[in-house]
Amino acid sequence: MNFDDFKGHIYLIDDDPSIRRSLAFSLSSLRYSIQSFENPAAFLRDALPISPSVILLDICMPDATGLVLQNELIRQGRTTPIIFISGESQPSEIIEALKKGAVDFLLKPFGLHALVQAIDLALEKDRSGLNQRIKTKNAQQRFTTLTDKEREICWWMIKGYGNKEIANLNGSAASTVKLHRSRVLEKMGCSSLSELLDLAMDGDRRILSIFEPPRS
C-alpha cells in the first residue's frame, strides 16, 4: 500500500475465519491496513503499535469475550478506540461496552457503509488523541526546564493573574515578576500568554496537572 493512500490501521479480532477474510478483503480494498487475530490473546501478543488505528472486536469468542479484552486494555492504559461487532448480544453487554468508551456497537449483519463510518470516526478519535498526547509530552518536557520560581509564576499566569497581582501574592517586585514571566514564555516556546494557555489545556479544556506549582 502506498503510504500516501493510507487511511488508518485496523486490528480485526474475530474467531470466525470467514468473517476475518471477508472484512479484511473489503477494508483493505478501501485503503485501510489490516491485522487479523483469531482471539484477544493473539492480539495482545502480536499486535504492532500503529497509529491512527482502531480495534474491530467481536464480542462473543470462546476463549475470552471482547469485553474482557476491553477491560484489559483499560487496565493497561491503552487508548486505541474499539468498535464492537456481534451476531447477538445482551443489551447489558452493549451498554457496558459503550459506557467504557467503545466508539460503536454493530450487530451482524451490518452494511459496509455503516462499518466504514464507524471506523473513520474511531480513527479520527485516535488521531486526535495522539496529537493531544504529543502536545502534553512536549509541554511536560518544556515545563521541566523552568526553575521553581518560574513554575510558580507560570501557574499564576495560567490562572489569569497580572504582574502586580503576582508580585503581591509572592512578595516579589513587579519588575522581577515581569522578568520571570518573559523567561517562562521563552522556555515554554510561547510568544504570548494566549499560546501558553493553549499549551496548558488538554482536550477537555482542563488545566494540566503538570502546571501545578511546586509544593512548599
HELIX and SHEET records of a PDB file:
HELIX    1   1 PHE A    3  ASP A    5  5                                   3    
HELIX    2   2 PRO A   17  SER A   28  1                                  12    
HELIX    3   3 PRO A   40  ASP A   46  1                                   7    
HELIX    4   4 GLY A   66  GLN A   76  1                                  11    
HELIX    5   5 PRO A   91  LYS A   99  1                                   9    
HELIX    6   6 LEU A  112  PHE A  143  1                                  32    
HELIX    7   7 ASP A  148  ILE A  158  1                                  11    
HELIX    8   8 ASN A  163  ASN A  170  1                                   8    
HELIX    9   9 ALA A  174  LYS A  187  1                                  14    
HELIX   10  10 LEU A  193  LEU A  199  1                                   7    
HELIX   11  11 SER A  209  PHE A  211  5                                   3    
SHEET    1   A 5 TYR A  32  PHE A  37  0                                        
SHEET    2   A 5 GLY A   8  ILE A  13  1                                        
SHEET    3   A 5 SER A  53  ASP A  58  1                                        
SHEET    4   A 5 ILE A  82  SER A  86  1                                        
SHEET    5   A 5 ASP A 104  LEU A 107  1                                        
END                                                                             
